[in-house]
């Protein structure tokens, strides 16, 4: 079989956020409520500064309310909400207020620290602003002054939320309505980085003083076994975004941070690389050879380290010859580089594990930077 050619990132199709979809369905439902005419499609202005047109899947009149739905198109981004039905139910209320709420499949905030107050539907600030503005604009267009209630629903939202960090963040019952641009950039790191920032904020609001930053699900499992008494919100998957996660810990005055991961990514952190994606920077084998020398490794093995293919191979060489001190030195280098990156006032410990869950090394550095 011919191998499928990967798309060039610049050729990838952008999609739309749940916030943009919710805004479009709200506009369609409100127009139908005001005019009595179903809207096959509506056009809205996005925060990114351009117009976008959305096709409605259905318009349903429910007593004195109208419900419209559209299918979310995330473009070429591997978003869990791609092809999800996003609905808005609009009705008139007494007075002239605009009331926003979440229905089926939209989560509700149960922990402080998020940009939405506890008890409210997980509709983030930018989508809230978009929804309020589209309601005001539509009412003005029709020359009507009335109060409006908008309820956003995602029928599959509760199931989709299981694939997100919402449970860890204290958002229960469904997904969040998100988006600061209105558009989704394929394979964008922005959403993941935002989830890290929110996770740190939630942990801080809960009064947690010790956060565990892991590079993935496997290292998180090892970390949870290492610190069984810590609350779930203390464990944050930072992925490749080590520097970003550390900076948010510093912003929220988290006094103790523990890094848990494996040889590959932490070999980069040790040399001061804080974005550890495989394409961000190569492994510096000369640096690892120097650490090996400092750990008492003889010159012949140092040469093997210099000519290794992967950081994992370096780890195997050190394990095979019993140089535990190498791993501890690597951990100490991670601690030092992390403290330097955020300019101090934080204590950092580091644990490196093998793929099989064997603890290879550990170190802790008490901040010594003013």
C-alpha beads as a LAMMPS data file, in Angstrom:
LAMMPS data file: protein, C-alpha beads

370 atoms
369 bonds

1 atom types
1 bond types

-500.0 500.0 xlo xhi
-500.0 500.0 ylo yhi
-500.0 500.0 zlo zhi

Masses

1 110.0

Atoms # bond

1 1 1 0.000 0.000 0.000
2 1 1 1.136 3.526 -0.744
3 1 1 1.882 5.474 2.395
4 1 1 -0.494 8.375 2.955
5 1 1 1.336 11.666 2.532
6 1 1 1.195 13.962 5.539
7 1 1 -0.261 17.405 5.030
8 1 1 2.000 20.399 5.262
9 1 1 0.901 22.450 8.319
10 1 1 0.388 25.542 6.138
11 1 1 -2.061 23.560 3.973
12 1 1 -4.142 22.366 6.923
13 1 1 -7.718 23.546 7.208
14 1 1 -8.645 25.745 10.167
15 1 1 -11.837 25.047 12.078
16 1 1 -14.084 26.827 14.572
17 1 1 -14.277 26.849 18.353
18 1 1 -17.204 25.700 20.471
19 1 1 -17.630 29.367 21.421
20 1 1 -18.042 30.393 17.784
21 1 1 -20.532 27.563 17.155
22 1 1 -22.541 28.510 20.248
23 1 1 -22.639 32.148 19.095
24 1 1 -23.841 31.197 15.617
25 1 1 -26.622 28.925 16.889
26 1 1 -27.712 31.630 19.335
27 1 1 -27.989 34.180 16.544
28 1 1 -29.975 31.755 14.382
29 1 1 -32.345 30.856 17.237
30 1 1 -32.913 34.489 18.228
31 1 1 -33.631 35.566 14.639
32 1 1 -36.121 32.687 14.313
33 1 1 -37.722 33.692 17.621
34 1 1 -38.032 37.338 16.519
35 1 1 -39.035 36.783 12.894
36 1 1 -40.712 33.386 12.902
37 1 1 -38.435 32.337 10.044
38 1 1 -35.953 29.455 10.246
39 1 1 -32.362 30.317 9.349
40 1 1 -30.497 27.841 7.166
41 1 1 -27.248 29.661 7.941
42 1 1 -25.956 32.706 9.810
43 1 1 -22.795 34.796 9.642
44 1 1 -20.993 36.077 12.732
45 1 1 -17.897 38.200 13.342
46 1 1 -15.095 36.315 15.097
47 1 1 -12.628 37.714 17.672
48 1 1 -9.794 36.917 15.249
49 1 1 -11.165 39.708 13.054
50 1 1 -13.046 37.965 10.253
51 1 1 -16.546 36.779 9.378
52 1 1 -17.610 33.133 9.303
53 1 1 -20.820 31.481 8.120
54 1 1 -22.339 28.479 9.917
55 1 1 -24.965 26.079 8.562
56 1 1 -27.794 25.106 10.911
57 1 1 -28.629 21.409 11.265
58 1 1 -32.058 22.100 12.675
59 1 1 -34.388 24.728 14.089
60 1 1 -36.922 23.493 16.628
61 1 1 -39.639 25.564 18.287
62 1 1 -40.246 24.413 21.871
63 1 1 -43.209 26.329 23.270
64 1 1 -42.013 29.930 23.664
65 1 1 -38.378 29.037 22.898
66 1 1 -36.388 28.205 19.756
67 1 1 -33.503 25.717 19.630
68 1 1 -30.932 25.686 16.824
69 1 1 -27.968 23.386 16.314
70 1 1 -24.827 23.261 14.207
71 1 1 -22.114 20.638 13.768
72 1 1 -18.717 21.802 14.994
73 1 1 -16.022 21.648 12.335
74 1 1 -12.549 21.629 13.909
75 1 1 -10.845 21.571 10.513
76 1 1 -7.722 19.419 10.496
77 1 1 -7.223 19.773 14.246
78 1 1 -7.609 16.504 16.243
79 1 1 -10.130 18.102 18.603
80 1 1 -12.362 15.871 20.774
81 1 1 -15.352 18.096 19.934
82 1 1 -14.919 17.754 16.152
83 1 1 -18.328 16.949 14.591
84 1 1 -20.130 17.475 17.919
85 1 1 -23.591 19.003 17.802
86 1 1 -23.614 22.436 19.490
87 1 1 -27.074 23.791 20.335
88 1 1 -28.535 27.015 21.667
89 1 1 -32.034 27.416 23.090
90 1 1 -33.243 31.020 23.185
91 1 1 -36.290 32.440 24.942
92 1 1 -37.563 35.821 26.147
93 1 1 -37.589 36.688 29.852
94 1 1 -38.891 39.573 31.949
95 1 1 -36.768 42.718 32.039
96 1 1 -33.940 43.513 29.648
97 1 1 -31.087 41.313 30.944
98 1 1 -29.184 38.733 28.927
99 1 1 -28.890 35.487 30.911
100 1 1 -26.438 32.798 29.791
101 1 1 -26.483 29.217 31.065
102 1 1 -25.390 25.728 30.152
103 1 1 -27.711 22.844 29.432
104 1 1 -27.087 19.160 28.735
105 1 1 -23.426 18.369 28.077
106 1 1 -22.005 21.717 29.166
107 1 1 -19.974 21.409 32.336
108 1 1 -20.470 23.331 35.549
109 1 1 -17.603 24.808 37.555
110 1 1 -17.158 23.318 41.044
111 1 1 -13.653 24.523 41.969
112 1 1 -12.275 28.062 42.263
113 1 1 -9.338 29.209 40.165
114 1 1 -10.972 29.091 36.740
115 1 1 -11.990 32.189 34.733
116 1 1 -15.641 31.290 35.454
117 1 1 -17.061 31.520 39.021
118 1 1 -17.999 28.371 40.949
119 1 1 -21.564 27.267 40.224
120 1 1 -21.761 28.749 36.739
121 1 1 -21.767 26.964 33.399
122 1 1 -18.291 26.439 31.945
123 1 1 -18.654 29.080 29.251
124 1 1 -15.373 30.979 29.159
125 1 1 -15.118 34.803 29.123
126 1 1 -14.547 35.343 25.388
127 1 1 -17.456 33.098 24.299
128 1 1 -19.634 34.817 26.941
129 1 1 -18.777 38.186 25.437
130 1 1 -19.454 36.870 21.922
131 1 1 -22.860 35.521 22.988
132 1 1 -23.886 38.727 24.751
133 1 1 -22.791 40.888 21.809
134 1 1 -24.601 38.801 19.196
135 1 1 -27.816 38.956 21.254
136 1 1 -27.535 42.758 21.625
137 1 1 -26.777 43.258 17.925
138 1 1 -29.675 41.056 16.829
139 1 1 -32.161 42.780 19.161
140 1 1 -30.993 46.191 17.902
141 1 1 -31.330 45.060 14.289
142 1 1 -34.975 44.170 14.921
143 1 1 -35.548 47.284 17.035
144 1 1 -36.581 45.186 20.035
145 1 1 -35.819 45.687 23.739
146 1 1 -36.385 42.492 25.684
147 1 1 -34.673 40.216 28.157
148 1 1 -33.200 37.063 26.624
149 1 1 -32.166 33.734 28.110
150 1 1 -29.615 31.622 26.215
151 1 1 -28.911 28.003 27.129
152 1 1 -26.004 26.293 25.352
153 1 1 -26.105 22.496 25.107
154 1 1 -23.862 19.763 23.699
155 1 1 -25.819 16.465 23.672
156 1 1 -22.624 14.339 23.591
157 1 1 -20.746 16.683 25.914
158 1 1 -20.685 14.548 29.053
159 1 1 -19.093 11.643 27.182
160 1 1 -16.662 13.921 25.304
161 1 1 -15.558 15.518 28.586
162 1 1 -14.065 12.184 29.681
163 1 1 -11.374 12.770 27.047
164 1 1 -10.463 16.183 28.483
165 1 1 -8.970 17.563 31.703
166 1 1 -12.339 18.926 32.849
167 1 1 -12.784 16.416 35.674
168 1 1 -9.365 17.278 37.091
169 1 1 -10.205 20.991 36.863
170 1 1 -13.478 20.547 38.731
171 1 1 -15.736 21.019 35.697
172 1 1 -18.478 18.392 35.972
173 1 1 -21.229 17.230 33.645
174 1 1 -19.761 18.098 30.277
175 1 1 -17.335 20.072 28.148
176 1 1 -16.372 23.730 28.340
177 1 1 -17.402 26.327 25.760
178 1 1 -14.034 27.741 24.756
179 1 1 -12.131 29.872 22.289
180 1 1 -10.369 33.208 22.273
181 1 1 -10.014 33.534 18.482
182 1 1 -13.168 31.880 17.206
183 1 1 -11.030 29.700 14.964
184 1 1 -9.089 26.513 15.694
185 1 1 -5.525 26.364 14.386
186 1 1 -4.580 22.756 13.481
187 1 1 -2.259 21.186 16.035
188 1 1 -2.068 24.468 17.923
189 1 1 -0.400 24.316 21.308
190 1 1 -2.490 27.218 22.618
191 1 1 -5.340 25.070 23.967
192 1 1 -2.987 22.692 25.761
193 1 1 -1.003 25.554 27.266
194 1 1 -4.232 27.171 28.436
195 1 1 -5.268 23.933 30.156
196 1 1 -1.928 23.837 32.017
197 1 1 -2.415 27.416 33.203
198 1 1 -5.957 26.622 34.370
199 1 1 -4.809 23.473 36.177
200 1 1 -2.160 25.417 38.118
201 1 1 -4.708 28.119 38.942
202 1 1 -7.223 25.557 40.247
203 1 1 -4.592 23.865 42.416
204 1 1 -3.516 27.237 43.835
205 1 1 -7.116 28.229 44.569
206 1 1 -7.541 24.921 46.425
207 1 1 -4.602 25.878 48.654
208 1 1 -2.152 23.317 47.278
209 1 1 1.515 24.093 47.971
210 1 1 3.183 21.182 46.158
211 1 1 2.492 20.514 42.475
212 1 1 3.709 17.544 40.450
213 1 1 4.445 18.310 36.792
214 1 1 4.636 15.256 34.540
215 1 1 5.487 14.823 30.873
216 1 1 2.652 12.393 30.118
217 1 1 0.123 9.850 31.350
218 1 1 2.669 7.153 32.140
219 1 1 4.906 9.433 34.199
220 1 1 1.808 10.765 35.947
221 1 1 0.900 7.226 37.054
222 1 1 4.403 6.818 38.493
223 1 1 4.089 10.197 40.221
224 1 1 0.735 9.331 41.778
225 1 1 2.255 6.159 43.209
226 1 1 5.177 8.227 44.514
227 1 1 2.927 10.796 46.228
228 1 1 -0.268 8.891 47.144
229 1 1 -1.362 11.431 49.759
230 1 1 -1.537 14.407 47.392
231 1 1 -4.890 15.532 45.983
232 1 1 -5.649 14.819 42.337
233 1 1 -5.431 18.500 41.359
234 1 1 -1.756 18.519 42.425
235 1 1 -0.836 16.366 39.396
236 1 1 -0.551 18.311 36.133
237 1 1 0.434 16.876 32.747
238 1 1 2.676 19.568 31.301
239 1 1 3.621 17.536 28.218
240 1 1 6.394 19.328 26.338
241 1 1 5.677 22.713 27.949
242 1 1 8.047 22.562 30.912
243 1 1 8.923 26.249 30.983
244 1 1 5.301 27.332 30.577
245 1 1 4.188 25.128 33.479
246 1 1 7.023 26.309 35.721
247 1 1 6.281 29.967 35.021
248 1 1 2.646 29.527 36.006
249 1 1 3.728 27.833 39.229
250 1 1 5.922 30.853 39.904
251 1 1 3.089 33.291 39.068
252 1 1 0.852 31.562 41.627
253 1 1 3.587 31.404 44.279
254 1 1 3.658 27.604 44.415
255 1 1 6.612 26.970 46.772
256 1 1 7.365 23.334 45.842
257 1 1 7.344 21.767 42.377
258 1 1 8.306 18.205 41.494
259 1 1 9.135 17.180 37.931
260 1 1 8.503 13.542 36.990
261 1 1 9.462 12.179 33.587
262 1 1 11.852 10.098 31.534
263 1 1 15.334 10.324 30.064
264 1 1 14.512 11.832 26.685
265 1 1 12.683 14.992 27.690
266 1 1 14.573 15.525 30.942
267 1 1 17.927 15.301 29.148
268 1 1 16.805 18.506 27.410
269 1 1 15.482 20.168 30.573
270 1 1 18.839 19.481 32.264
271 1 1 20.598 21.612 29.653
272 1 1 18.051 24.442 29.944
273 1 1 15.688 23.547 27.085
274 1 1 12.187 24.238 28.395
275 1 1 10.135 23.296 25.335
276 1 1 11.004 19.615 24.978
277 1 1 9.144 18.513 21.851
278 1 1 11.233 16.184 19.702
279 1 1 11.560 18.939 17.082
280 1 1 12.397 21.746 19.514
281 1 1 16.031 20.861 20.173
282 1 1 18.262 17.810 19.692
283 1 1 19.706 15.823 22.592
284 1 1 23.127 17.239 23.473
285 1 1 25.182 14.063 23.870
286 1 1 28.322 16.053 24.663
287 1 1 26.468 17.509 27.667
288 1 1 25.437 14.006 28.776
289 1 1 29.022 12.806 28.374
290 1 1 30.195 15.619 30.637
291 1 1 27.636 14.586 33.265
292 1 1 28.896 11.023 32.900
293 1 1 32.465 12.183 33.500
294 1 1 31.372 14.063 36.627
295 1 1 29.694 10.846 37.796
296 1 1 32.939 8.845 37.609
297 1 1 32.222 7.164 34.288
298 1 1 35.492 6.098 32.549
299 1 1 36.526 7.698 29.217
300 1 1 35.583 4.653 27.106
301 1 1 31.979 4.773 28.306
302 1 1 31.943 8.544 27.911
303 1 1 32.696 7.972 24.236
304 1 1 29.760 5.553 24.015
305 1 1 27.551 8.285 25.426
306 1 1 28.811 10.802 22.836
307 1 1 27.961 8.404 20.017
308 1 1 24.607 7.170 21.355
309 1 1 21.494 7.469 19.184
310 1 1 19.011 8.366 21.906
311 1 1 18.906 9.555 25.507
312 1 1 17.266 6.244 26.414
313 1 1 20.316 4.436 25.060
314 1 1 22.509 6.587 27.328
315 1 1 20.321 5.539 30.254
316 1 1 20.724 1.891 29.322
317 1 1 24.522 2.251 29.211
318 1 1 24.558 3.879 32.652
319 1 1 22.227 1.242 34.111
320 1 1 24.183 -1.645 32.632
321 1 1 27.402 -0.423 34.269
322 1 1 25.807 0.607 37.553
323 1 1 26.374 4.365 37.428
324 1 1 23.409 5.492 39.565
325 1 1 25.190 8.793 40.266
326 1 1 24.698 9.798 36.610
327 1 1 20.910 9.830 36.965
328 1 1 21.035 11.788 40.209
329 1 1 23.309 14.374 38.574
330 1 1 20.937 14.616 35.624
331 1 1 18.057 15.211 38.035
332 1 1 20.046 17.896 39.855
333 1 1 20.767 19.604 36.537
334 1 1 16.999 19.618 35.817
335 1 1 16.322 21.219 39.204
336 1 1 18.975 23.888 38.676
337 1 1 17.850 24.720 35.108
338 1 1 14.208 24.963 36.240
339 1 1 14.997 27.367 39.082
340 1 1 17.168 29.467 36.765
341 1 1 14.375 29.558 34.168
342 1 1 11.885 31.184 36.562
343 1 1 14.552 33.304 38.286
344 1 1 14.244 31.661 41.682
345 1 1 11.858 31.741 44.632
346 1 1 10.792 28.151 44.078
347 1 1 12.039 24.747 45.251
348 1 1 12.285 22.020 42.630
349 1 1 12.751 18.272 42.888
350 1 1 13.127 15.899 39.930
351 1 1 12.504 12.169 39.476
352 1 1 13.510 10.259 36.348
353 1 1 11.862 6.927 35.550
354 1 1 12.426 4.202 33.002
355 1 1 9.642 3.171 30.624
356 1 1 9.053 0.165 32.904
357 1 1 8.459 2.352 35.939
358 1 1 11.854 1.923 37.582
359 1 1 13.040 5.043 39.413
360 1 1 16.442 5.842 37.925
361 1 1 17.380 9.009 39.763
362 1 1 16.157 11.805 42.021
363 1 1 17.349 15.157 43.324
364 1 1 16.032 18.223 45.106
365 1 1 17.327 21.754 45.006
366 1 1 16.283 24.381 47.500
367 1 1 16.111 27.727 45.769
368 1 1 19.244 29.754 46.315
369 1 1 18.476 32.585 43.918
370 1 1 17.245 35.926 45.240

Bonds

1 1 1 2
2 1 2 3
3 1 3 4
4 1 4 5
5 1 5 6
6 1 6 7
7 1 7 8
8 1 8 9
9 1 9 10
10 1 10 11
11 1 11 12
12 1 12 13
13 1 13 14
14 1 14 15
15 1 15 16
16 1 16 17
17 1 17 18
18 1 18 19
19 1 19 20
20 1 20 21
21 1 21 22
22 1 22 23
23 1 23 24
24 1 24 25
25 1 25 26
26 1 26 27
27 1 27 28
28 1 28 29
29 1 29 30
30 1 30 31
31 1 31 32
32 1 32 33
33 1 33 34
34 1 34 35
35 1 35 36
36 1 36 37
37 1 37 38
38 1 38 39
39 1 39 40
40 1 40 41
41 1 41 42
42 1 42 43
43 1 43 44
44 1 44 45
45 1 45 46
46 1 46 47
47 1 47 48
48 1 48 49
49 1 49 50
50 1 50 51
51 1 51 52
52 1 52 53
53 1 53 54
54 1 54 55
55 1 55 56
56 1 56 57
57 1 57 58
58 1 58 59
59 1 59 60
60 1 60 61
61 1 61 62
62 1 62 63
63 1 63 64
64 1 64 65
65 1 65 66
66 1 66 67
67 1 67 68
68 1 68 69
69 1 69 70
70 1 70 71
71 1 71 72
72 1 72 73
73 1 73 74
74 1 74 75
75 1 75 76
76 1 76 77
77 1 77 78
78 1 78 79
79 1 79 80
80 1 80 81
81 1 81 82
82 1 82 83
83 1 83 84
84 1 84 85
85 1 85 86
86 1 86 87
87 1 87 88
88 1 88 89
89 1 89 90
90 1 90 91
91 1 91 92
92 1 92 93
93 1 93 94
94 1 94 95
95 1 95 96
96 1 96 97
97 1 97 98
98 1 98 99
99 1 99 100
100 1 100 101
101 1 101 102
102 1 102 103
103 1 103 104
104 1 104 105
105 1 105 106
106 1 106 107
107 1 107 108
108 1 108 109
109 1 109 110
110 1 110 111
111 1 111 112
112 1 112 113
113 1 113 114
114 1 114 115
115 1 115 116
116 1 116 117
117 1 117 118
118 1 118 119
119 1 119 120
120 1 120 121
121 1 121 122
122 1 122 123
123 1 123 124
124 1 124 125
125 1 125 126
126 1 126 127
127 1 127 128
128 1 128 129
129 1 129 130
130 1 130 131
131 1 131 132
132 1 132 133
133 1 133 134
134 1 134 135
135 1 135 136
136 1 136 137
137 1 137 138
138 1 138 139
139 1 139 140
140 1 140 141
141 1 141 142
142 1 142 143
143 1 143 144
144 1 144 145
145 1 145 146
146 1 146 147
147 1 147 148
148 1 148 149
149 1 149 150
150 1 150 151
151 1 151 152
152 1 152 153
153 1 153 154
154 1 154 155
155 1 155 156
156 1 156 157
157 1 157 158
158 1 158 159
159 1 159 160
160 1 160 161
161 1 161 162
162 1 162 163
163 1 163 164
164 1 164 165
165 1 165 166
166 1 166 167
167 1 167 168
168 1 168 169
169 1 169 170
170 1 170 171
171 1 171 172
172 1 172 173
173 1 173 174
174 1 174 175
175 1 175 176
176 1 176 177
177 1 177 178
178 1 178 179
179 1 179 180
180 1 180 181
181 1 181 182
182 1 182 183
183 1 183 184
184 1 184 185
185 1 185 186
186 1 186 187
187 1 187 188
188 1 188 189
189 1 189 190
190 1 190 191
191 1 191 192
192 1 192 193
193 1 193 194
194 1 194 195
195 1 195 196
196 1 196 197
197 1 197 198
198 1 198 199
199 1 199 200
200 1 200 201
201 1 201 202
202 1 202 203
203 1 203 204
204 1 204 205
205 1 205 206
206 1 206 207
207 1 207 208
208 1 208 209
209 1 209 210
210 1 210 211
211 1 211 212
212 1 212 213
213 1 213 214
214 1 214 215
215 1 215 216
216 1 216 217
217 1 217 218
218 1 218 219
219 1 219 220
220 1 220 221
221 1 221 222
222 1 222 223
223 1 223 224
224 1 224 225
225 1 225 226
226 1 226 227
227 1 227 228
228 1 228 229
229 1 229 230
230 1 230 231
231 1 231 232
232 1 232 233
233 1 233 234
234 1 234 235
235 1 235 236
236 1 236 237
237 1 237 238
238 1 238 239
239 1 239 240
240 1 240 241
241 1 241 242
242 1 242 243
243 1 243 244
244 1 244 245
245 1 245 246
246 1 246 247
247 1 247 248
248 1 248 249
249 1 249 250
250 1 250 251
251 1 251 252
252 1 252 253
253 1 253 254
254 1 254 255
255 1 255 256
256 1 256 257
257 1 257 258
258 1 258 259
259 1 259 260
260 1 260 261
261 1 261 262
262 1 262 263
263 1 263 264
264 1 264 265
265 1 265 266
266 1 266 267
267 1 267 268
268 1 268 269
269 1 269 270
270 1 270 271
271 1 271 272
272 1 272 273
273 1 273 274
274 1 274 275
275 1 275 276
276 1 276 277
277 1 277 278
278 1 278 279
279 1 279 280
280 1 280 281
281 1 281 282
282 1 282 283
283 1 283 284
284 1 284 285
285 1 285 286
286 1 286 287
287 1 287 288
288 1 288 289
289 1 289 290
290 1 290 291
291 1 291 292
292 1 292 293
293 1 293 294
294 1 294 295
295 1 295 296
296 1 296 297
297 1 297 298
298 1 298 299
299 1 299 300
300 1 300 301
301 1 301 302
302 1 302 303
303 1 303 304
304 1 304 305
305 1 305 306
306 1 306 307
307 1 307 308
308 1 308 309
309 1 309 310
310 1 310 311
311 1 311 312
312 1 312 313
313 1 313 314
314 1 314 315
315 1 315 316
316 1 316 317
317 1 317 318
318 1 318 319
319 1 319 320
320 1 320 321
321 1 321 322
322 1 322 323
323 1 323 324
324 1 324 325
325 1 325 326
326 1 326 327
327 1 327 328
328 1 328 329
329 1 329 330
330 1 330 331
331 1 331 332
332 1 332 333
333 1 333 334
334 1 334 335
335 1 335 336
336 1 336 337
337 1 337 338
338 1 338 339
339 1 339 340
340 1 340 341
341 1 341 342
342 1 342 343
343 1 343 344
344 1 344 345
345 1 345 346
346 1 346 347
347 1 347 348
348 1 348 349
349 1 349 350
350 1 350 351
351 1 351 352
352 1 352 353
353 1 353 354
354 1 354 355
355 1 355 356
356 1 356 357
357 1 357 358
358 1 358 359
359 1 359 360
360 1 360 361
361 1 361 362
362 1 362 363
363 1 363 364
364 1 364 365
365 1 365 366
366 1 366 367
367 1 367 368
368 1 368 369
369 1 369 370
